[in-house]
Amino acid sequence: MTKRLRFLALSTLVITATTCLTPSARADEAADRILEGVRLSATLQQSNLTGHLRKNGARSQIALFLRGENIQFQYFDGKQWQKFHMRLKKDQFDLFELKNGKTLKFPDSKLSQAVMGTDLTYEDLAFRFLYWPNAKIEGEETIKTQKCHKIRLVNPGRGGSYGIVYIWVHQKYGALMQVAGYNRAGQLLKRFHVTNTMKVGDVQTLEKMNVETYKLGTEKVIGITYMEFDKPKAVKKGLR
C-alpha cells in the first residue's frame, strides 16, 4: 500500500470513529450541563434554602446552602443545629461534620444512616448523587404531564446505599422532578417525588418533595417523609 493510500485509509478510519463517538460525547456533555442546572436549582446558589422534614406528624428543621464547590446542610436536633459540609472537586466529594468548632471527616459508613428517624439519609440530604461524574442521558419521559430528561448516574465509589440513581429533570425549567435510587443489586430503595416547585429569581427550585422508602424487591412503600422549603432570601454569608 502506498503512503497516500495508507493516509487515506487512516483518515477514513479516524473520520468514521469520530462520527460514531460524537453523538455519545455530545449526549454526555448535555447530561453534564443539565446536572449543572439541577445542582443550582436544588440548592439555590448564593441563597439559603430553609424548611423542614415531616414524618408521622414530627417535624425537623433543615437548611441547605451552596457556594460554588462548597455545600453546607444542617438540621435542628434538640437544642442545636447539626452542621455538615461537602467539599466538591473534579470527580471527588468529601463530606465533613462541623462539631465543637472542628471539621471532622464524615465516615462513608454513616452516609446511609437516617436523619432524625426520617426516610432521608445524610447522602440524600446532601443531594450527593447529583455530583457523581459521567452522567448519561437515557431518554425522555413525561412526569405529571411535564416532559423530562431521564439521566442515569452511577456511584463511582463504595460509599452510601445507592449503586445507580435515575433522575428526571424538567426540560423547560431544568428543575429536579423525580429521583429513583437503586442498590448495587438493582433493587429499588427510594423514590423522590417533587410535588411543588417555586420560582426564586430566574431559577425554578424545590418547594415540596416526598421521599418514599420501598421494601426490597417490591413496589411496596414502607415509609414516607415530606421535605418542604420556604421561599428563600438572598444572603451574603453562609450558614451559621
C-alpha positions, 0 to 999 in steps of 0.5 A: 500500500502506498503512503497516500493510500495508507493516509487515506485509509487512516483518515477514513478510519479516524473520520468514521470513529469520530462520527460514531463517538460524537453523538455519545460525547455530545449526549454526555456533555448535555447530561453534564450541563443539565446536572449543572442546572439541577445542582443550582436549582436544588440548592439555590446558589448564593441563597439559603434554602430553609424548611423542614422534614415531616414524618408521622406528624414530627417535624425537623428543621433543615437548611441547605446552602451552596457556594460554588464547590462548597455545600453546607446542610444542617438540621435542628436536633434538640437544642442545636443545629447539626452542621455538615459540609461537602467539599466538591472537586473534579470527580471527588466529594468529601463530606465533613461534620462541623462539631465543637468548632472542628471539621471532622471527616464524615465516615462513608459508613454513616452516609446511609444512616437516617436523619432524625428517624426520617426516610432521608439519609445524610447522602440524600440530604446532601443531594450527593448523587447529583455530583457523581461524574459521567452522567448519561442521558437515557431518554425522555419521559413525561412526569405529571404531564411535564416532559423530562430528561431521564439521566442515569448516574452511577456511584463511582465509589463504595460509599452510601446505599445507592449503586445507580440513581435515575433522575428526571429533570424538567426540560423547560425549567431544568428543575429536579422532578423525580429521583429513583435510587437503586442498590448495587443489586438493582433493587429499588430503595427510594423514590423522590417525588417533587410535588411543588416547585417555586420560582426564586429569581430566574431559577425554578427550585424545590418547594415540596418533595416526598421521599418514599422508602420501598421494601426490597424487591417490591413496589411496596412503600414502607415509609414516607417523609415530606421535605418542604422549603420556604421561599428563600432570601438572598444572603451574603454569608453562609450558614451559621 
